Amino acid sequence: MSRQPRTQNVTTDAGEARITWVTAAEPRLVLAVSHGAGGGIEARDLKALAAALPARGVTVALVEQPWRVAGKKVAPAPKTLDTGWRGLWPSLTAAGLPVVSGGRSAGARVACRTAVELGAAAVLALSFPLHPPGRPERSRADELLGTGVPTLVVQGGNDPFGRPGEFPPGPYGLTEVPHGDHGFAVPKRSGVTEAQTMGVLTDAVTGWLTSLR
């Protein structure tokens, strides 16, 4: 059972950020997830997690980076994204619960880069952008391999930023969402509905979070 979402504005060195809290009635941990460089917290995967996890004892914090709150169209440099995330962290940990740091795409990279520094309990990387589309030589695998904490990647089977088979072996789990693109959209010809796709994602994340106990 969850309560009505509430928003909290947080001042960071990168500008004013915003957290939308979807709180579990009896939370055992917090999953903080941020958006990518091309969208906001309305992304289907973030919405699905916020709808499913509070009933399972996980408070979900949907984080909007300062550039997004300010209405800008283009994300800043990774260093600035990290600065915003650091500034939010005290608010995310204020309840004294373990915090799993996460995000989709660019937000996943931020979570990976800052996990050890901030004391994250684990990292959830949704649609991790392993490389720019068509540029596998520009790998960002080091960010993923260097999280230093338990890590789960959830990746679309047809993600042009890195299909599951392209990921190197490492100390992390990887769940494939069949037919999914970078936003976990699936083509109609696949015969799979969005609800089924999001079910794969939320079931994987729920099981993984339970294993962290």
C-alpha positions as CSV (number, residue, x, y, z in Angstrom):
1,M,0.0,0.0,0.0
2,S,1.4,3.4,-0.9
3,R,0.4,7.0,-0.1
4,Q,-0.3,9.9,-2.4
5,P,2.8,11.1,-4.1
6,R,4.4,14.2,-2.7
7,T,7.0,16.5,-4.2
8,Q,10.1,18.0,-2.6
9,N,12.3,20.7,-4.1
10,V,16.0,20.4,-3.3
11,T,18.6,23.1,-3.8
12,T,21.9,21.7,-5.2
13,D,25.1,23.2,-6.6
14,A,23.8,22.5,-10.1
15,G,20.4,24.2,-9.4
16,E,17.1,23.3,-8.0
17,A,16.1,19.6,-8.3
18,R,12.9,17.9,-7.5
19,I,12.0,14.6,-5.9
20,T,8.5,13.0,-6.3
21,W,8.1,10.6,-3.4
22,V,5.8,7.5,-3.8
23,T,6.0,6.2,-0.3
24,A,5.4,2.7,1.0
25,A,3.3,2.3,4.1
26,E,6.1,0.4,5.9
27,P,9.2,1.0,3.8
28,R,12.3,-1.1,4.2
29,L,14.4,0.8,1.7
30,V,14.3,3.6,-0.8
31,L,14.8,3.2,-4.6
32,A,15.9,6.6,-6.0
33,V,15.7,6.7,-9.8
34,S,16.4,9.5,-12.2
35,H,15.6,10.1,-15.9
36,G,17.7,10.1,-19.0
37,A,19.0,12.9,-21.1
38,G,16.0,12.8,-23.4
39,G,13.0,12.6,-21.1
40,G,11.7,12.9,-17.6
41,I,10.2,10.9,-14.8
42,E,7.2,10.1,-17.0
43,A,9.2,7.4,-18.7
44,R,7.3,4.1,-18.8
45,D,9.8,2.1,-16.8
46,L,10.0,4.7,-14.0
47,K,6.2,5.0,-13.8
48,A,5.9,1.2,-13.7
49,L,8.4,0.9,-10.8
50,A,6.6,3.7,-8.9
51,A,3.3,1.9,-9.3
52,A,4.5,-1.6,-8.3
53,L,7.2,-1.3,-5.6
54,P,5.5,0.7,-2.8
55,A,3.2,-2.2,-2.2
56,R,6.3,-4.4,-1.7
57,G,7.8,-2.2,1.0
58,V,9.9,0.0,-1.3
59,T,9.6,3.7,-1.3
60,V,10.3,5.1,-4.8
61,A,11.9,8.5,-5.2
62,L,11.6,9.8,-8.7
63,V,14.3,12.4,-9.2
64,E,14.3,15.3,-11.7
65,Q,17.7,16.8,-12.3
66,P,18.0,20.6,-12.1
67,W,18.3,21.0,-15.9
68,R,14.9,19.3,-16.3
69,V,13.3,21.3,-13.5
70,A,14.5,24.5,-15.2
71,G,12.8,23.5,-18.4
72,K,16.0,23.1,-20.4
73,K,15.9,20.8,-23.4
74,V,19.5,19.5,-23.4
75,A,21.2,17.7,-20.5
76,P,24.4,19.2,-19.2
77,A,27.8,17.4,-19.0
78,P,28.1,14.3,-16.9
79,K,30.1,16.2,-14.2
80,T,27.1,18.5,-13.7
81,L,24.7,15.6,-13.5
82,D,26.8,14.0,-10.8
83,T,26.9,17.3,-8.9
84,G,23.1,17.4,-8.9
85,W,22.8,13.8,-7.7
86,R,25.3,14.5,-4.9
87,G,23.2,17.5,-3.8
88,L,20.1,15.4,-3.6
89,W,21.6,12.5,-1.6
90,P,21.1,13.9,1.9
91,S,17.3,14.3,1.2
92,L,17.2,10.7,-0.2
93,T,18.8,9.3,2.9
94,A,17.0,11.5,5.5
95,A,14.7,8.7,6.6
96,G,17.6,6.6,7.6
97,L,16.7,3.8,5.2
98,P,19.1,2.1,2.8
99,V,19.0,3.8,-0.6
100,V,19.4,2.0,-3.9
101,S,20.8,4.5,-6.4
102,G,19.4,4.2,-9.9
103,G,18.2,5.7,-13.1
104,R,17.6,5.1,-16.7
105,S,20.2,5.8,-19.5
106,A,22.2,8.9,-18.4
107,G,20.7,8.6,-14.9
108,A,22.0,5.1,-14.7
109,R,25.5,6.3,-15.5
110,V,25.3,8.9,-12.7
111,A,24.2,6.2,-10.3
112,C,27.2,4.0,-11.3
113,R,29.8,6.8,-11.0
114,T,28.7,8.0,-7.6
115,A,27.6,4.8,-5.8
116,V,30.6,4.1,-3.6
117,E,31.2,7.8,-2.8
118,L,27.7,8.3,-1.6
119,G,27.3,5.0,0.2
120,A,24.5,3.6,-2.0
121,A,23.3,0.2,-1.0
122,A,23.2,-1.0,-4.6
123,V,22.7,0.3,-8.2
124,L,19.8,-0.2,-10.6
125,A,20.8,0.6,-14.1
126,L,17.9,0.8,-16.5
127,S,18.8,1.0,-20.2
128,F,22.4,1.5,-19.5
129,P,24.0,3.3,-22.5
130,L,26.9,1.0,-23.0
131,H,28.0,3.0,-26.1
132,P,26.5,5.6,-28.5
133,P,24.4,3.9,-31.2
134,G,26.6,2.4,-33.9
135,R,29.8,3.2,-31.9
136,P,30.6,0.1,-29.9
137,E,34.2,1.2,-29.7
138,R,33.2,4.1,-27.4
139,S,32.4,1.8,-24.5
140,R,31.3,3.0,-21.1
141,A,31.7,-0.4,-19.5
142,D,34.1,0.9,-17.0
143,E,31.4,2.9,-15.3
144,L,29.3,-0.2,-14.9
145,L,32.1,-2.4,-13.8
146,G,33.3,0.1,-11.3
147,T,30.1,0.6,-9.2
148,G,31.6,-1.3,-6.2
149,V,28.1,-2.3,-5.0
150,P,25.5,-4.9,-6.0
151,T,24.2,-3.9,-9.4
152,L,21.4,-4.9,-11.7
153,V,21.1,-3.9,-15.3
154,V,17.8,-4.1,-17.0
155,Q,18.2,-3.8,-20.8
156,G,16.0,-4.0,-23.8
157,G,16.8,-6.8,-26.3
158,N,16.9,-4.3,-29.2
159,D,18.5,-1.3,-27.4
160,P,20.8,0.5,-29.9
161,F,22.9,1.8,-27.0
162,G,23.9,-1.7,-26.1
163,R,22.1,-5.0,-26.6
164,P,22.4,-7.5,-23.7
165,G,24.8,-9.7,-25.6
166,E,27.2,-6.8,-26.0
167,F,27.7,-6.4,-22.2
168,P,31.0,-7.7,-20.8
169,P,31.2,-10.3,-18.0
170,G,31.2,-8.6,-14.6
171,P,30.0,-8.5,-11.0
172,Y,26.5,-7.5,-11.9
173,G,23.2,-9.0,-12.9
174,L,21.6,-8.5,-16.2
175,T,17.9,-8.9,-17.1
176,E,16.8,-8.7,-20.8
177,V,13.5,-7.2,-21.7
178,P,12.7,-9.1,-24.9
179,H,12.2,-6.9,-28.0
180,G,12.6,-3.6,-26.0
181,D,14.3,-0.6,-27.4
182,H,16.1,2.1,-25.3
183,G,12.8,3.2,-23.8
184,F,11.5,-0.4,-23.4
185,A,9.0,0.1,-26.2
186,V,8.3,-3.1,-28.1
187,P,7.0,-3.4,-31.7
188,K,3.5,-4.6,-32.3
189,R,4.7,-7.5,-34.4
190,S,6.5,-8.9,-31.3
191,G,3.1,-9.9,-29.9
192,V,4.1,-8.6,-26.5
193,T,2.1,-5.9,-24.8
194,E,3.6,-3.0,-22.9
195,A,2.0,-4.3,-19.7
196,Q,3.8,-7.6,-20.2
197,T,7.0,-5.8,-20.9
198,M,6.7,-3.7,-17.7
199,G,5.8,-6.9,-15.8
200,V,9.2,-8.4,-16.8
201,L,10.9,-5.3,-15.6
202,T,9.1,-4.9,-12.3
203,D,9.3,-8.6,-11.5
204,A,13.1,-8.6,-12.1
205,V,13.6,-5.5,-10.0
206,T,11.4,-6.7,-7.2
207,G,13.2,-10.0,-7.0
208,W,16.6,-8.4,-7.0
209,L,15.6,-5.9,-4.3
210,T,14.4,-8.7,-2.1
211,S,17.7,-10.5,-2.5
212,L,19.5,-7.5,-1.1
213,R,18.2,-8.1,2.4
